[in-house]
Amino acid sequence: MTQEQPNNPLHGVTLEMILQQLVAHYGWDELGRQIDIRCFNHEPSIASSLKFLRRTPWARERVELLYLYMLRSAMR
């Protein structure tokens, strides 16, 4: 059973959705400056970034934190 998580902004949001929104908001260049990882700076694509982020927990955490920051900034 899934539990309701009304205070969790990541609940129900896929990594692909997060990445697409970050790219739309920042663009690949700025995203690569914010989070300096190869998949954002060298021939970036959603597919290659997802593959890397799914197997690299520290990078995924940084992407999720940037997404949360983006959401908070938009609410101001």
RAVENHU-V68895 format. One record per residue. N is the residue number from 1. BURIAL is + if it has 24 or more other C-alpha atoms within 12 Angstrom, else -. Layout:
n = <N;N>
burial = <BURIAL;BURIAL>
This chain:
n = <1;2;3;4;5;6;7;8;9;10;11;12;13;14;15;16;17;18;19;20;21;22;23;24;25;26;27;28;29;30;31;32;33;34;35;36;37;38;39;40;41;42;43;44;45;46;47;48;49;50;51;52;53;54;55;56;57;58;59;60;61;62;63;64;65;66;67;68;69;70;71;72;73;74;75;76>
burial = <-;-;-;-;-;-;-;-;-;-;-;-;-;-;+;+;-;+;+;-;+;+;+;-;-;-;-;+;-;-;+;+;-;-;+;-;+;-;+;+;-;-;-;-;-;+;-;-;+;+;-;-;+;-;-;-;-;-;+;+;-;+;+;+;-;+;+;-;-;+;-;-;-;-;-;->
